[in-house]
């Protein structure tokens, strides 16, 4: 009995040490990243090489890839993003870890990643290749994105699920157009418009970017699709006219990564429990949550069902996102007399919240099984020894934890515009604006005839009113 108690106490110590969120455990990296000290952030990652083979290795690859990209190390960045891509493709739960997620919590399982995070891997890779001038490899990432988008459509059948990514199709169109594959660009742009109108407007209250509308009209014009051009001009209430410098020099696609994505933390939700005919009904009136849990569908043992039936209330840890509001609300790109406002193409913050909400029911089912198993173990321990039962109960409480792992180095949103530039060396000003004023950044580009330049800029600032709970 002494050995059992010692074992429980040892586990209790481990449980207490693991109660911090993923962000808290890696706060040194995030402090440096969020203040633009990318070289220091990279060194923090280098010191933690065990993570490269641990259960958080996907996030190790993602953070390393992000830091390298921001330092202009595009080839190295893509090596890490490729590791992340392959990990996502080959992900298999480890048997012992799968058992552990029910006895402890889901953080013992290797992090699989959110669907939108995997799509962003291909986005970052494609942009890195474009910056290196490797159009063919960027197109490979386009095809990979297309495969993943089709898999999402097969995975989610409900029209209320986020399963189509308009921005990814938009990016595919931009890349196809840069490669002068105008037919595929037309198809991708058209798909993007459809998804913005049908999904993004409904889920995220987003409008179709005006730049995308212009790009689609231009493809109709270039391809000689007269009926399609008339249709979309009428639909958009816009008339296509070539811009002043269009076709005379080169093009700049400017992608603005604004702010930082949400923090994933946890929240404990109390549920009242009612029982009726093999069903458990869990209700939280304050948050208007209600779940019907069928004992028979979960393959529970009789002891587990008894433990579940004995519950009148439970406190459950769920993952929760906290928005980090943007500091800058708008931005303009200026070259000479030409000025272009950047437009929101991907609201990563809202997509993250939507993705988490739509798998809440699955999260709840897993949590119920975990609670049932813990309750069963506690009841058995109490029958054998009161002190042991108390220790198990404390251990169960301490180890009840949500999975707070996330790719925290992504932006809040992605904005973009297209600007036509004359040949030769051109200086472009990027001017992001906030309530308190604006900032100006100068970039110089060597513009070549009929070539497209891709450039990204990440504004790391968040709204100063945001109080980071982990600082």
DRENDO-1510 file (C-alpha; in Angstrom, 1 decimal, always signed):
<recs>
REC; n; res; u; v; w
REC; 1; UNK; +0.0; +0.0; +0.0 .
REC; 2; UNK; +2.9; +2.3; +0.8 .
REC; 3; UNK; +4.3; +1.8; -2.7 .
REC; 4; UNK; +1.0; +2.7; -4.2 .
REC; 5; UNK; +0.7; +5.9; -2.1 .
REC; 6; UNK; +4.3; +6.8; -3.1 .
REC; 7; UNK; +3.4; +6.3; -6.7 .
REC; 8; UNK; +0.3; +8.5; -6.5 .
REC; 9; UNK; +2.3; +11.2; -4.8 .
REC; 10; UNK; +5.0; +11.0; -7.4 .
REC; 11; UNK; +2.4; +11.4; -10.1 .
REC; 12; UNK; +0.9; +14.3; -8.2 .
REC; 13; UNK; +4.2; +16.1; -8.4 .
REC; 14; UNK; +4.3; +15.5; -12.1 .
REC; 15; UNK; +0.7; +16.7; -12.5 .
REC; 16; UNK; +1.4; +19.9; -10.6 .
REC; 17; UNK; +4.4; +20.7; -12.8 .
REC; 18; UNK; +2.4; +20.2; -16.0 .
REC; 19; UNK; -0.6; +22.4; -15.0 .
REC; 20; UNK; +0.9; +25.4; -16.9 .
REC; 21; UNK; -0.4; +26.1; -20.4 .
REC; 22; UNK; +1.8; +25.4; -23.4 .
REC; 23; UNK; +2.4; +29.2; -23.8 .
REC; 24; UNK; +3.5; +29.5; -20.1 .
REC; 25; UNK; +5.9; +26.6; -20.5 .
REC; 26; UNK; +7.5; +28.4; -23.5 .
REC; 27; UNK; +7.1; +32.0; -22.4 .
REC; 28; UNK; +10.8; +32.8; -22.9 .
REC; 29; UNK; +10.5; +32.0; -26.6 .
REC; 30; UNK; +7.3; +34.0; -27.0 .
REC; 31; UNK; +8.6; +37.0; -25.1 .
REC; 32; UNK; +11.5; +37.3; -27.6 .
REC; 33; UNK; +9.4; +36.5; -30.6 .
REC; 34; UNK; +6.7; +39.0; -29.9 .
REC; 35; UNK; +9.2; +41.8; -29.3 .
REC; 36; UNK; +11.0; +41.1; -32.6 .
REC; 37; UNK; +14.1; +39.5; -31.1 .
REC; 38; UNK; +14.0; +36.6; -33.6 .
REC; 39; UNK; +17.7; +35.6; -33.2 .
REC; 40; UNK; +17.2; +35.2; -29.4 .
REC; 41; UNK; +13.9; +33.3; -30.0 .
REC; 42; UNK; +15.8; +31.0; -32.3 .
REC; 43; UNK; +18.4; +30.3; -29.7 .
REC; 44; UNK; +15.7; +29.5; -27.2 .
REC; 45; UNK; +14.4; +26.8; -29.6 .
REC; 46; UNK; +17.9; +25.5; -30.3 .
REC; 47; UNK; +18.4; +24.9; -26.5 .
REC; 48; UNK; +15.2; +22.8; -26.5 .
REC; 49; UNK; +16.2; +20.1; -29.0 .
REC; 50; UNK; +14.4; +17.4; -27.1 .
REC; 51; UNK; +11.2; +19.0; -28.3 .
REC; 52; UNK; +12.1; +18.0; -31.8 .
REC; 53; UNK; +11.3; +14.4; -30.9 .
REC; 54; UNK; +8.8; +15.0; -28.2 .
REC; 55; UNK; +5.0; +15.2; -28.2 .
REC; 56; UNK; +5.2; +18.9; -29.1 .
REC; 57; UNK; +7.5; +18.4; -32.0 .
REC; 58; UNK; +4.9; +19.8; -34.6 .
REC; 59; UNK; +5.0; +23.1; -32.8 .
REC; 60; UNK; +8.8; +23.0; -32.6 .
REC; 61; UNK; +8.9; +22.7; -36.4 .
REC; 62; UNK; +6.2; +25.4; -36.9 .
REC; 63; UNK; +7.9; +28.0; -34.6 .
REC; 64; UNK; +11.3; +27.3; -36.0 .
REC; 65; UNK; +10.0; +27.7; -39.5 .
REC; 66; UNK; +8.3; +31.0; -38.6 .
REC; 67; UNK; +11.4; +32.5; -37.0 .
REC; 68; UNK; +13.6; +31.5; -39.9 .
REC; 69; UNK; +11.2; +33.0; -42.4 .
REC; 70; UNK; +11.1; +36.3; -40.5 .
REC; 71; UNK; +14.9; +36.4; -40.6 .
REC; 72; UNK; +15.0; +35.8; -44.4 .
REC; 73; UNK; +16.3; +32.2; -44.0 .
REC; 74; UNK; +13.7; +30.9; -46.4 .
REC; 75; UNK; +15.4; +27.6; -47.3 .
REC; 76; UNK; +16.0; +26.6; -43.7 .
REC; 77; UNK; +12.4; +27.8; -42.9 .
REC; 78; UNK; +11.0; +25.5; -45.5 .
REC; 79; UNK; +13.0; +22.5; -44.2 .
REC; 80; UNK; +11.2; +22.9; -40.8 .
REC; 81; UNK; +7.8; +23.5; -42.5 .
REC; 82; UNK; +8.3; +20.4; -44.6 .
REC; 83; UNK; +9.0; +18.5; -41.4 .
REC; 84; UNK; +5.7; +19.9; -40.1 .
REC; 85; UNK; +3.9; +19.0; -43.3 .
REC; 86; UNK; +5.1; +15.4; -43.3 .
REC; 87; UNK; +4.3; +15.0; -39.6 .
REC; 88; UNK; +0.8; +16.2; -40.3 .
REC; 89; UNK; +0.4; +13.7; -43.1 .
REC; 90; UNK; +1.9; +10.7; -41.2 .
REC; 91; UNK; +0.4; +11.5; -37.8 .
REC; 92; UNK; -0.5; +8.4; -35.8 .
REC; 93; UNK; -1.4; +8.4; -32.1 .
REC; 94; UNK; +0.9; +6.5; -29.9 .
REC; 95; UNK; -0.9; +3.7; -28.1 .
REC; 96; UNK; +0.3; +4.5; -24.5 .
REC; 97; UNK; -0.2; +8.2; -25.0 .
REC; 98; UNK; -3.8; +7.5; -26.2 .
REC; 99; UNK; -4.4; +5.7; -22.9 .
REC; 100; UNK; -2.7; +8.5; -21.0 .
REC; 101; UNK; -5.1; +11.1; -22.3 .
REC; 102; UNK; -8.0; +9.4; -20.6 .
REC; 103; UNK; -6.1; +8.7; -17.3 .
REC; 104; UNK; -4.4; +12.1; -17.2 .
REC; 105; UNK; -5.3; +14.7; -19.9 .
REC; 106; UNK; -5.0; +15.2; -23.6 .
REC; 107; UNK; -1.6; +17.0; -23.3 .
REC; 108; UNK; +0.1; +13.6; -23.1 .
REC; 109; UNK; -0.8; +12.9; -26.7 .
REC; 110; UNK; +1.4; +14.2; -29.5 .
REC; 111; UNK; +0.0; +17.5; -30.8 .
REC; 112; UNK; -1.8; +16.9; -34.1 .
REC; 113; UNK; -2.5; +20.5; -35.0 .
REC; 114; UNK; -5.7; +22.3; -36.1 .
REC; 115; UNK; -6.9; +22.0; -39.7 .
REC; 116; UNK; -6.2; +25.7; -40.4 .
REC; 117; UNK; -2.7; +25.4; -39.0 .
REC; 118; UNK; -1.9; +22.7; -41.5 .
REC; 119; UNK; -3.1; +24.8; -44.4 .
REC; 120; UNK; -1.0; +27.7; -43.2 .
REC; 121; UNK; +2.1; +25.4; -43.4 .
REC; 122; UNK; +1.6; +25.2; -47.1 .
REC; 123; UNK; +1.0; +28.9; -47.3 .
REC; 124; UNK; +4.3; +29.8; -45.6 .
REC; 125; UNK; +6.1; +27.2; -47.7 .
REC; 126; UNK; +4.7; +28.6; -51.0 .
REC; 127; UNK; +5.5; +32.2; -50.0 .
REC; 128; UNK; +9.1; +31.2; -49.1 .
REC; 129; UNK; +9.5; +29.5; -52.5 .
REC; 130; UNK; +8.2; +32.6; -54.2 .
REC; 131; UNK; +10.6; +34.8; -52.4 .
REC; 132; UNK; +13.4; +32.5; -53.6 .
REC; 133; UNK; +12.1; +32.6; -57.2 .
REC; 134; UNK; +11.2; +29.0; -57.2 .
REC; 135; UNK; +7.8; +29.1; -58.9 .
REC; 136; UNK; +7.6; +25.4; -59.6 .
REC; 137; UNK; +8.0; +24.4; -56.0 .
REC; 138; UNK; +5.4; +27.1; -55.0 .
REC; 139; UNK; +3.0; +25.4; -57.5 .
REC; 140; UNK; +3.7; +22.1; -55.8 .
REC; 141; UNK; +2.5; +23.7; -52.5 .
REC; 142; UNK; -0.6; +24.9; -54.4 .
REC; 143; UNK; -1.4; +21.3; -55.3 .
REC; 144; UNK; -0.8; +20.1; -51.8 .
REC; 145; UNK; -3.1; +22.8; -50.5 .
REC; 146; UNK; -5.8; +21.7; -53.0 .
REC; 147; UNK; -5.5; +18.1; -51.8 .
REC; 148; UNK; -5.8; +19.2; -48.1 .
REC; 149; UNK; -8.8; +21.4; -49.0 .
REC; 150; UNK; -10.5; +18.4; -50.7 .
REC; 151; UNK; -9.8; +16.2; -47.6 .
REC; 152; UNK; -11.4; +18.9; -45.4 .
REC; 153; UNK; -14.6; +18.8; -47.6 .
REC; 154; UNK; -14.7; +15.0; -47.2 .
REC; 155; UNK; -14.1; +15.3; -43.4 .
REC; 156; UNK; -16.9; +17.7; -42.7 .
REC; 157; UNK; -20.3; +17.2; -44.4 .
REC; 158; UNK; -22.2; +19.9; -42.6 .
REC; 159; UNK; -22.6; +23.3; -44.3 .
REC; 160; UNK; -22.1; +24.9; -40.9 .
REC; 161; UNK; -18.5; +23.6; -40.6 .
REC; 162; UNK; -15.4; +25.5; -41.7 .
REC; 163; UNK; -14.1; +23.3; -44.5 .
REC; 164; UNK; -13.3; +25.6; -47.4 .
REC; 165; UNK; -10.5; +28.2; -47.2 .
REC; 166; UNK; -11.1; +31.2; -49.5 .
REC; 167; UNK; -7.7; +32.7; -48.9 .
REC; 168; UNK; -5.9; +29.6; -49.9 .
REC; 169; UNK; -7.7; +29.4; -53.2 .
REC; 170; UNK; -7.0; +33.2; -53.6 .
REC; 171; UNK; -3.3; +32.5; -53.1 .
REC; 172; UNK; -3.4; +29.7; -55.5 .
REC; 173; UNK; -4.9; +32.0; -58.1 .
REC; 174; UNK; -2.2; +34.6; -57.5 .
REC; 175; UNK; +0.6; +32.0; -57.9 .
REC; 176; UNK; -1.0; +30.5; -61.1 .
REC; 177; UNK; -1.3; +34.0; -62.5 .
REC; 178; UNK; +2.3; +34.9; -61.7 .
REC; 179; UNK; +3.3; +31.7; -63.6 .
REC; 180; UNK; +1.0; +32.9; -66.5 .
REC; 181; UNK; -1.3; +29.9; -66.1 .
REC; 182; UNK; -4.3; +32.1; -66.5 .
REC; 183; UNK; -6.9; +29.3; -66.9 .
REC; 184; UNK; -6.1; +27.8; -63.5 .
REC; 185; UNK; -5.8; +31.3; -62.0 .
REC; 186; UNK; -9.4; +32.0; -63.2 .
REC; 187; UNK; -10.7; +28.8; -61.7 .
REC; 188; UNK; -8.9; +29.5; -58.4 .
REC; 189; UNK; -10.1; +33.1; -58.2 .
REC; 190; UNK; -13.7; +32.0; -59.0 .
REC; 191; UNK; -13.6; +29.4; -56.3 .
REC; 192; UNK; -12.2; +31.9; -53.8 .
REC; 193; UNK; -15.0; +34.4; -54.6 .
REC; 194; UNK; -17.6; +31.7; -54.1 .
REC; 195; UNK; -16.2; +30.7; -50.7 .
REC; 196; UNK; -15.9; +34.3; -49.5 .
REC; 197; UNK; -19.5; +35.0; -50.4 .
REC; 198; UNK; -21.0; +31.7; -49.1 .
REC; 199; UNK; -18.8; +30.8; -46.1 .
REC; 200; UNK; -16.7; +33.7; -45.0 .
REC; 201; UNK; -19.7; +36.1; -45.1 .
REC; 202; UNK; -21.7; +33.7; -43.0 .
REC; 203; UNK; -19.1; +32.6; -40.5 .
REC; 204; UNK; -16.8; +35.6; -40.2 .
REC; 205; UNK; -18.8; +38.6; -41.5 .
REC; 206; UNK; -16.1; +39.1; -44.2 .
REC; 207; UNK; -16.6; +40.6; -47.6 .
REC; 208; UNK; -14.9; +39.5; -50.8 .
REC; 209; UNK; -11.7; +41.5; -51.2 .
REC; 210; UNK; -12.0; +44.1; -53.9 .
REC; 211; UNK; -8.5; +43.1; -55.1 .
REC; 212; UNK; -9.8; +39.6; -55.7 .
REC; 213; UNK; -12.8; +40.9; -57.7 .
REC; 214; UNK; -10.4; +42.9; -59.9 .
REC; 215; UNK; -8.1; +39.8; -60.4 .
REC; 216; UNK; -11.0; +37.7; -61.5 .
REC; 217; UNK; -12.3; +40.3; -63.9 .
REC; 218; UNK; -8.8; +40.6; -65.3 .
REC; 219; UNK; -8.5; +36.8; -65.9 .
REC; 220; UNK; -11.9; +36.8; -67.7 .
REC; 221; UNK; -10.5; +39.6; -69.9 .
REC; 222; UNK; -7.2; +37.9; -70.6 .
REC; 223; UNK; -8.8; +34.5; -71.3 .
REC; 224; UNK; -11.4; +36.1; -73.6 .
REC; 225; UNK; -14.3; +34.9; -71.5 .
REC; 226; UNK; -16.7; +37.5; -72.6 .
REC; 227; UNK; -19.8; +36.1; -71.0 .
REC; 228; UNK; -18.1; +35.5; -67.7 .
REC; 229; UNK; -16.6; +39.0; -67.8 .
REC; 230; UNK; -20.1; +40.5; -68.3 .
REC; 231; UNK; -21.6; +38.2; -65.6 .
REC; 232; UNK; -19.0; +39.1; -62.9 .
REC; 233; UNK; -19.0; +42.8; -63.8 .
REC; 234; UNK; -22.7; +42.9; -63.2 .
REC; 235; UNK; -22.4; +40.8; -60.1 .
REC; 236; UNK; -19.7; +43.0; -58.6 .
REC; 237; UNK; -21.1; +46.2; -60.0 .
REC; 238; UNK; -17.6; +46.9; -61.3 .
REC; 239; UNK; -16.2; +47.6; -64.7 .
REC; 240; UNK; -12.8; +46.1; -65.7 .
REC; 241; UNK; -10.2; +48.6; -66.9 .
REC; 242; UNK; -6.5; +48.0; -67.0 .
REC; 243; UNK; -4.6; +50.0; -64.5 .
REC; 244; UNK; -2.1; +52.7; -65.5 .
REC; 245; UNK; +1.1; +50.6; -65.2 .
REC; 246; UNK; -0.5; +47.3; -65.9 .
REC; 247; UNK; +1.6; +45.3; -68.5 .
REC; 248; UNK; +4.3; +48.0; -68.7 .
REC; 249; UNK; +6.6; +46.7; -65.9 .
REC; 250; UNK; +6.3; +44.2; -63.1 .
REC; 251; UNK; +4.0; +43.5; -60.2 .
REC; 252; UNK; +4.3; +43.5; -56.4 .
REC; 253; UNK; +2.1; +41.2; -54.3 .
REC; 254; UNK; +2.4; +42.7; -50.8 .
REC; 255; UNK; +1.2; +40.4; -48.0 .
REC; 256; UNK; +0.8; +42.0; -44.6 .
REC; 257; UNK; +0.7; +39.7; -41.5 .
REC; 258; UNK; -1.0; +41.9; -39.0 .
REC; 259; UNK; -0.8; +41.3; -35.2 .
REC; 260; UNK; -0.8; +37.9; -33.5 .
REC; 261; UNK; -3.2; +35.0; -33.4 .
REC; 262; UNK; -5.2; +34.2; -30.3 .
REC; 263; UNK; -3.8; +32.6; -27.2 .
REC; 264; UNK; -5.1; +29.1; -26.4 .
REC; 265; UNK; -5.8; +28.8; -22.7 .
REC; 266; UNK; -8.3; +26.8; -20.7 .
REC; 267; UNK; -11.5; +27.3; -18.9 .
REC; 268; UNK; -13.3; +25.1; -16.3 .
REC; 269; UNK; -17.0; +24.7; -17.0 .
REC; 270; UNK; -19.4; +23.3; -14.4 .
REC; 271; UNK; -22.2; +21.1; -15.6 .
REC; 272; UNK; -25.2; +19.8; -13.9 .
REC; 273; UNK; -25.8; +16.1; -14.7 .
REC; 274; UNK; -29.2; +14.3; -15.1 .
REC; 275; UNK; -29.7; +10.6; -15.9 .
REC; 276; UNK; -32.5; +8.9; -17.9 .
REC; 277; UNK; -32.6; +5.5; -19.7 .
REC; 278; UNK; -28.9; +5.1; -20.4 .
REC; 279; UNK; -28.4; +8.7; -21.2 .
REC; 280; UNK; -26.5; +11.4; -19.3 .
REC; 281; UNK; -27.6; +15.0; -19.9 .
REC; 282; UNK; -25.1; +17.7; -19.1 .
REC; 283; UNK; -26.3; +21.3; -18.9 .
REC; 284; UNK; -24.7; +24.7; -18.2 .
REC; 285; UNK; -27.5; +27.3; -18.2 .
REC; 286; UNK; -25.1; +30.2; -17.8 .
REC; 287; UNK; -23.4; +29.4; -21.1 .
REC; 288; UNK; -26.5; +27.8; -22.7 .
REC; 289; UNK; -24.6; +24.5; -23.2 .
REC; 290; UNK; -26.4; +21.2; -23.4 .
REC; 291; UNK; -25.0; +17.7; -24.3 .
REC; 292; UNK; -26.7; +14.3; -24.6 .
REC; 293; UNK; -24.2; +11.5; -23.8 .
REC; 294; UNK; -25.3; +8.0; -24.7 .
REC; 295; UNK; -23.5; +5.5; -22.4 .
REC; 296; UNK; -23.9; +2.7; -24.8 .
REC; 297; UNK; -22.2; +4.4; -27.7 .
REC; 298; UNK; -18.9; +4.9; -25.8 .
REC; 299; UNK; -18.0; +1.3; -25.0 .
REC; 300; UNK; -17.8; +2.0; -21.3 .
REC; 301; UNK; -17.5; -0.8; -18.8 .
REC; 302; UNK; -20.2; -1.4; -16.2 .
REC; 303; UNK; -18.0; +0.1; -13.5 .
REC; 304; UNK; -17.5; +3.2; -15.6 .
REC; 305; UNK; -21.2; +3.6; -16.3 .
REC; 306; UNK; -21.9; +3.3; -12.6 .
REC; 307; UNK; -19.4; +6.0; -11.9 .
REC; 308; UNK; -20.9; +8.2; -14.5 .
REC; 309; UNK; -24.4; +7.5; -13.2 .
REC; 310; UNK; -23.3; +8.6; -9.8 .
REC; 311; UNK; -22.3; +12.1; -11.0 .
REC; 312; UNK; -24.6; +15.0; -10.2 .
REC; 313; UNK; -22.2; +17.6; -11.4 .
REC; 314; UNK; -18.7; +17.9; -13.0 .
REC; 315; UNK; -16.1; +20.5; -13.6 .
REC; 316; UNK; -14.5; +20.1; -17.0 .
REC; 317; UNK; -11.4; +21.7; -18.5 .
REC; 318; UNK; -11.9; +22.9; -22.1 .
REC; 319; UNK; -9.5; +24.7; -24.4 .
REC; 320; UNK; -10.4; +28.3; -25.0 .
REC; 321; UNK; -9.0; +31.0; -27.2 .
REC; 322; UNK; -8.3; +34.6; -26.1 .
REC; 323; UNK; -8.1; +37.2; -28.8 .
REC; 324; UNK; -5.1; +39.4; -29.0 .
REC; 325; UNK; -6.7; +42.5; -30.8 .
REC; 326; UNK; -4.8; +44.1; -33.6 .
REC; 327; UNK; -2.9; +47.4; -33.0 .
REC; 328; UNK; -3.1; +48.5; -36.6 .
REC; 329; UNK; -6.5; +48.8; -38.2 .
REC; 330; UNK; -5.5; +49.6; -41.8 .
REC; 331; UNK; -2.6; +50.0; -44.1 .
REC; 332; UNK; -1.7; +51.6; -47.4 .
REC; 333; UNK; +1.0; +50.9; -50.0 .
REC; 334; UNK; +2.4; +53.9; -51.8 .
REC; 335; UNK; +4.6; +54.3; -54.8 .
REC; 336; UNK; +4.8; +57.7; -56.4 .
REC; 337; UNK; +1.2; +58.8; -57.2 .
REC; 338; UNK; -0.2; +55.3; -56.8 .
REC; 339; UNK; -1.7; +54.3; -53.5 .
REC; 340; UNK; -3.3; +51.0; -52.6 .
REC; 341; UNK; -5.2; +50.1; -49.4 .
REC; 342; UNK; -4.4; +46.6; -48.2 .
REC; 343; UNK; -7.5; +44.4; -47.8 .
REC; 344; UNK; -8.3; +41.6; -45.3 .
REC; 345; UNK; -8.0; +38.2; -47.0 .
REC; 346; UNK; -7.8; +35.8; -44.0 .
REC; 347; UNK; -9.1; +36.4; -40.5 .
REC; 348; UNK; -7.0; +33.8; -38.7 .
REC; 349; UNK; -8.3; +34.9; -35.4 .
REC; 350; UNK; -11.9; +34.2; -36.3 .
REC; 351; UNK; -11.0; +31.0; -38.1 .
REC; 352; UNK; -9.3; +29.7; -34.9 .
REC; 353; UNK; -12.4; +30.4; -32.8 .
REC; 354; UNK; -14.7; +28.7; -35.4 .
REC; 355; UNK; -12.4; +25.7; -35.7 .
REC; 356; UNK; -12.4; +25.2; -31.9 .
REC; 357; UNK; -16.2; +25.6; -31.6 .
REC; 358; UNK; -17.0; +23.1; -34.3 .
REC; 359; UNK; -15.1; +20.3; -32.5 .
REC; 360; UNK; -16.4; +21.2; -29.1 .
REC; 361; UNK; -18.8; +18.2; -29.0 .
REC; 362; UNK; -15.9; +15.8; -29.8 .
REC; 363; UNK; -13.8; +17.5; -27.0 .
REC; 364; UNK; -16.7; +17.1; -24.6 .
REC; 365; UNK; -17.1; +13.4; -25.4 .
REC; 366; UNK; -13.4; +12.7; -24.8 .
REC; 367; UNK; -13.6; +14.7; -21.5 .
REC; 368; UNK; -16.6; +12.7; -20.3 .
REC; 369; UNK; -14.8; +9.4; -20.9 .
REC; 370; UNK; -11.8; +10.8; -19.0 .
REC; 371; UNK; -14.0; +11.9; -16.1 .
REC; 372; UNK; -15.7; +8.6; -16.0 .
REC; 373; UNK; -12.4; +6.7; -15.8 .
REC; 374; UNK; -11.0; +8.9; -13.1 .
REC; 375; UNK; -14.2; +8.6; -11.1 .
REC; 376; UNK; -14.1; +4.8; -11.4 .
REC; 377; UNK; -10.5; +4.7; -10.2 .
REC; 378; UNK; -11.2; +7.0; -7.3 .
REC; 379; UNK; -14.2; +4.9; -6.1 .
REC; 380; UNK; -12.2; +1.7; -6.2 .
REC; 381; UNK; -9.4; +3.4; -4.3 .
REC; 382; UNK; -11.8; +4.7; -1.6 .
REC; 383; UNK; -13.1; +1.2; -1.0 .
REC; 384; UNK; -9.5; -0.1; -0.4 .
REC; 385; UNK; -8.2; +2.8; +1.6 .
REC; 386; UNK; -9.7; +6.2; +2.5 .
REC; 387; UNK; -6.3; +8.0; +2.3 .
REC; 388; UNK; -5.5; +6.5; -1.0 .
REC; 389; UNK; -8.9; +7.5; -2.3 .
REC; 390; UNK; -8.2; +11.1; -1.1 .
REC; 391; UNK; -4.9; +11.1; -2.9 .
REC; 392; UNK; -6.5; +9.8; -6.1 .
REC; 393; UNK; -9.2; +12.5; -5.9 .
REC; 394; UNK; -6.6; +15.2; -5.5 .
REC; 395; UNK; -4.5; +13.8; -8.4 .
REC; 396; UNK; -7.6; +13.7; -10.6 .
REC; 397; UNK; -8.3; +17.3; -9.8 .
REC; 398; UNK; -4.8; +18.5; -10.4 .
REC; 399; UNK; -4.3; +16.6; -13.7 .
REC; 400; UNK; -7.6; +17.8; -15.2 .
REC; 401; UNK; -6.3; +20.0; -17.9 .
REC; 402; UNK; -7.3; +21.1; -21.4 .
REC; 403; UNK; -4.9; +20.9; -24.4 .
REC; 404; UNK; -3.7; +24.5; -24.8 .
REC; 405; UNK; -1.1; +23.8; -27.4 .
REC; 406; UNK; -1.3; +26.0; -30.5 .
REC; 407; UNK; +0.8; +27.8; -33.1 .
REC; 408; UNK; +1.0; +31.1; -31.3 .
REC; 409; UNK; +3.4; +32.8; -33.7 .
REC; 410; UNK; +0.9; +33.2; -36.5 .
REC; 411; UNK; -0.7; +36.6; -37.3 .
REC; 412; UNK; -4.2; +37.8; -36.3 .
REC; 413; UNK; -5.0; +38.4; -40.0 .
REC; 414; UNK; -3.5; +38.4; -43.5 .
REC; 415; UNK; -4.0; +41.5; -45.6 .
REC; 416; UNK; -2.8; +42.0; -49.2 .
REC; 417; UNK; -2.8; +44.1; -52.3 .
REC; 418; UNK; -1.4; +44.1; -55.8 .
REC; 419; UNK; +0.6; +47.0; -57.2 .
REC; 420; UNK; +1.9; +47.5; -60.8 .
REC; 421; UNK; +5.3; +49.0; -60.8 .
REC; 422; UNK; +7.6; +50.5; -63.6 .
REC; 423; UNK; +10.7; +48.6; -64.5 .
REC; 424; UNK; +13.9; +49.3; -62.5 .
REC; 425; UNK; +14.6; +50.1; -58.9 .
REC; 426; UNK; +11.4; +51.3; -57.2 .
REC; 427; UNK; +10.9; +52.5; -53.6 .
REC; 428; UNK; +7.6; +51.6; -52.0 .
REC; 429; UNK; +6.2; +52.9; -48.8 .
REC; 430; UNK; +4.2; +50.7; -46.5 .
REC; 431; UNK; +2.1; +52.8; -44.0 .
REC; 432; UNK; +0.1; +50.9; -41.3 .
REC; 433; UNK; -2.3; +53.0; -39.3 .
REC; 434; UNK; -3.6; +52.9; -35.8 .
REC; 435; UNK; -5.9; +55.0; -33.7 .
REC; 436; UNK; -2.8; +56.9; -32.3 .
REC; 437; UNK; -1.2; +57.6; -35.7 .
REC; 438; UNK; +0.8; +55.7; -38.4 .
REC; 439; UNK; +4.2; +54.4; -39.1 .
REC; 440; UNK; +6.1; +54.3; -42.4 .
REC; 441; UNK; +8.4; +51.6; -43.8 .
REC; 442; UNK; +10.4; +52.0; -47.0 .
REC; 443; UNK; +11.2; +49.0; -49.2 .
REC; 444; UNK; +13.2; +49.0; -52.4 .
REC; 445; UNK; +12.5; +46.5; -55.2 .
REC; 446; UNK; +14.3; +45.7; -58.5 .
REC; 447; UNK; +11.3; +45.4; -60.8 .
REC; 448; UNK; +11.6; +43.3; -63.9 .
REC; 449; UNK; +9.3; +43.3; -67.0 .
REC; 450; UNK; +6.4; +40.8; -66.6 .
REC; 451; UNK; +7.8; +39.5; -63.3 .
REC; 452; UNK; +5.9; +39.3; -60.0 .
REC; 453; UNK; +7.6; +40.2; -56.7 .
REC; 454; UNK; +6.2; +38.7; -53.5 .
REC; 455; UNK; +6.9; +40.4; -50.2 .
REC; 456; UNK; +5.6; +39.9; -46.6 .
REC; 457; UNK; +5.7; +42.1; -43.6 .
REC; 458; UNK; +4.7; +41.1; -40.1 .
REC; 459; UNK; +3.5; +43.8; -37.6 .
REC; 460; UNK; +3.8; +42.1; -34.3 .
REC; 461; UNK; +2.1; +44.8; -32.2 .
REC; 462; UNK; -1.2; +44.1; -30.5 .
REC; 463; UNK; -3.7; +46.5; -29.0 .
REC; 464; UNK; -2.0; +48.1; -25.9 .
REC; 465; UNK; -5.2; +47.5; -23.9 .
REC; 466; UNK; -4.6; +43.8; -24.2 .
REC; 467; UNK; -3.4; +42.3; -20.9 .
REC; 468; UNK; -1.4; +39.1; -21.6 .
REC; 469; UNK; -2.4; +36.8; -18.7 .
REC; 470; UNK; +1.0; +35.1; -18.9 .
REC; 471; UNK; +3.3; +38.1; -18.5 .
</recs>
